C-alpha cells in the first residue's frame, strides 16, 4: 500500500488521507509533549521552514503509548507545540503507533519492520509514497543521515 492512500484523523476528528501530501518528501514522527526528546520539535520546525519551499513536510502523530508522555487532548497538544516550539507543520490526532489499535499510518510506515521503540522515531517518505528511511528516537532531526536522504528526494 502506498502511504498516500492511508486514511488519517486530524485533531478536529475529521478524516482525510495522506494524499494531501502526495508528491512531497515527508518526515513522519511520533511525538510526545512530556518526553526527553520533545525539544526535537524545535529542530523539526527548523527543518520544515528550511525545506518547505522544495516540497517537504514534517507530519507529527502524537502518541501516549510510551510512559504516558502525551496525556493532553488534541487541542492541548497543538497549543503546546505552537506555544513552546513555534510548530507550523501538520499535527495529526493522537493515536497509538503499536499494537492492535495502531494508526493506519504507522502500520503502513512500519510494514513488516519492528514496532516503534519510543517517542520521536522518524520515517522519511519519498514523494512517491515509499518509506526510504527510518531513524530511532536518539537521532536528531538534523542529523546528516536524515539531511542527505531528504536532499536525495527533494527537487533542487
ABEGO torsion letter per residue (X at the ends): XBAAABBBBBAAGBBBBAAAABGBBBBBBBBBAABAAAAAAAAAAAAAAAAAAAGBBBBBBBBAABGGABABBAAAAAAAAAAAAGBABBBBBBBBABEAABBAAAAAAAEABBBBABBGBBBBBBAAGBBABBBBAABBAABAAAAAAAAAABBX
